Amino acid sequence: MADLDDIQDMTENKKKKRGSAKNFPTAPSVSELNLEWGMANRLSRIIKPESGRTVMLAVDHGYFQGAAKGLEELDRTVGPLLPHADALMPTRGGLRYNITPFSNTPIVLRASGGNSILGELSDEDIAVSMEDAIRLNASAVAISVYIGAEHQHRTLMALTKLVDEGMRYGIPVLAVTAVGKNLGKGAKYLSLASRICAEMGAQFVKTYYCEGFETVVRNCPVPIVMAGGKRVPEPDALKLTSNAIKRGAAGVDMGRNIFQAADPVAMIQAVKAVVHQDYSPRKALTMYEDLKADNKRKTKRRRK
């Protein structure tokens, strides 16, 4: 019977290196996953074949937080950002009632729910049918998995059910590694959670950045997208993005660090420059400041 000590073996594994010059791993490409044609085609809309990376915009916070700061008027927040996002991650209600259908931005649809900030967060299950996801033309669906939390078993079984439905219809599943109680956000826990999600069949995984993030990537056989996490100053968010990309992330799924930025449109463009063009955090910050100043001048001219 395996025990928790076995988890350490994963983070110390030195044999599997898809790596770079600094022995950092690289995210597997969509073609390396050997997916069925339709699923590969949908996933390649999100993870761009040209760079093998993605900048997803997360705006699904309302499914358990209600009106999160910056998303009080979802349509006004998302509208200017949508052309710059490689993919949008909304709820089905947010998508139907607030997002224009005349957009080519791929949708990664939040498909789990049933909790709130007023209760136990892991008390979650599938909340959207695959038929409705197809009706909404989603390119992928997303579900949170709470490894180590009270309702771990339920969320893992929900993941497998969603993967089964996704395989039936050719829809990729993004597993979101929600943080389990008393386990934190270290490489040991995130390696465990990410690998379990991949082993259960998820086609890509969203997880947090941590010290030793490269081991999380190395131990996960599917692409990992870094979660943006809590709001931090713009220079720190760009540095976080750069660190994740250098250590093998296939991109980022940012929310608050974009839509709560002083200039969200400038910020998403700076993040994209880091992800797709390998801009340094300093160069991306200069780009952000220049775009912010230019947008401010344009706004003043429109008000005259």
Secondary structure, 3 states (H helix, E strand, C coil): CCCCCHHHHHHCCCCCCCCCCCCCCCCCCHHHHCCCHHHHHHHHHHCECCCCEEEEEECCCHHHHCCCCCCCCHHHHHHHHHHHCCEEECCHHHHHHHCCCCCCCCEEEECEECCCCCCCCCCCEECCCHHHHHHCCCCEEEEEEECCCCCHHHHHHHHHHHHHHHHHHCCCEEEEEECCCCCCCCHHHHHHHHHHHHHCCCCEEEECCCCCHHHHHHCCCCCEEEECCCCCCHHHHHHHHHHHHHCCCCEEEECHHHHCCCCHHHHHHHHHHHHHHCCCHHHHHHHHHHHHHHHHHHHHHHHC
